[in-house]
C-alpha cells in the first residue's frame, strides 16, 4: 500500500516540457547487490583492513580518502562527477533519503520481479529458474505500437531469461553465457559471441563477465537503436558473495566506467542525445558492518532491503543528492520509467 503522505521523489522534479517535441528513450542499468554504503560513503576502511581483503595497501592507496565525498568519487567518479551535478541520486540514509525493496525475500529474483512488474508477487521467494508469469514493463512496452521491436535486455545473470520470460520470444532478452542470435548480425556481434565462448568460466557456467554483457548491449544500441534498453551487471554481487572486498570494489569502479562510456555514447548519438534518460539502480542491499554479514543478503539479514536509485537526462532536473525524503520503493520504478516515456504502466504505483 502506498503511504498516505505524498512521496518525495523523481517525478516532482521532472520537466517534461524539455523533451515534449522529441521522442523519449530510457536506458536502465542495474548493478546487482551494490550497497548504498559504498555508493554514498565510498570504500569501508573496516572491510579494507579485514579478512575479506588480502591487498590492504593496494586498496587503501586506490580507494581511500579521509574525506567521504572524495572517497566515494574515487570509487564511482561518473556518478559523483556527472549524475550528482546534472541528475538525482536517492538512497543516502545518512541524509534521511530512503529507498527500499518491498518484497520480504530481499534477494535477486524477487527484487528484479518487483522492479520490472511494479508490484510484489508473494509467490516469488527464491532465485529458482522458473518463468515469471507476470506482465513486465519491457514486454508491455514492446506491445505499444511505437515501441514494437525497440525493446531489449542484456544481462550477465542467466536468470533474467526467467525473470523477463524469454519463452514468449517477443523481444530481445540475452542473458548469461548464450550467443546473441538476431537477424543481420555484423562481425562485431559474432566476435563478441566467440569471445564469451572462449572466456574462462567466471562464477559458474550461468554467469558471464559484465564487460561482455556491456559490449553486446552497446553494439545493439548502435546498430538497432532501441527506445528502451536494460543492461544488468552482476559481478558486484558475485564478488561480495565470495567475500572478496577488493574485487567487489574493483567491479563497482568498472561498472561506473562502463556507465560513463554508455552516457558518453548516448550524448554523442543523434538518436539519443538530449532525448534519453539514464536510470541506475540495484535489486537489493546487503548486510551492514559490523552488525551484519556484508557478504550476503536476505530476509534474515538487516540492511538487505536498502537500495538506491540514480537518474540523469533531459526530463530530470539537477537536484543532486536528494535529502530528507519519504521512503521510495523498488516497485515504483517500472511505472516511473513508463512516465519518462509519457506512458502509463501500473500508473497507481509511481513516484509522485
ABEGO torsion letter per residue (X at the ends): XBBABBBBBAAAABBAAAAAABBBBBBBBBBBGBBAAAAAAEBBAAAABBAABABAAAAAAAABBABAAAAAAAABAAAAAAAAAABBBBGBAAAGBBBBBABAAGBAAAAAAAAAAGBBBAABABABBBBBABBBAAAAAAABAAABGABBBBBABAAAAAAAGAAAGABBBBBEBBBBBBBGBBAAAAAAAAAAAABBBBABAABBBAAAAAAAAAAAAAAAGBABBBBBBAAAAAAAAAGBAAAAAAAAAAAAAAAAAAAAAAAABAAABGABBBBBBBABBBBBOAABBAABBEAABBGAABBBBBBBEAABBBAEBBBGBBBBBAAAAAAAAAAAAGBBBGAABBBX
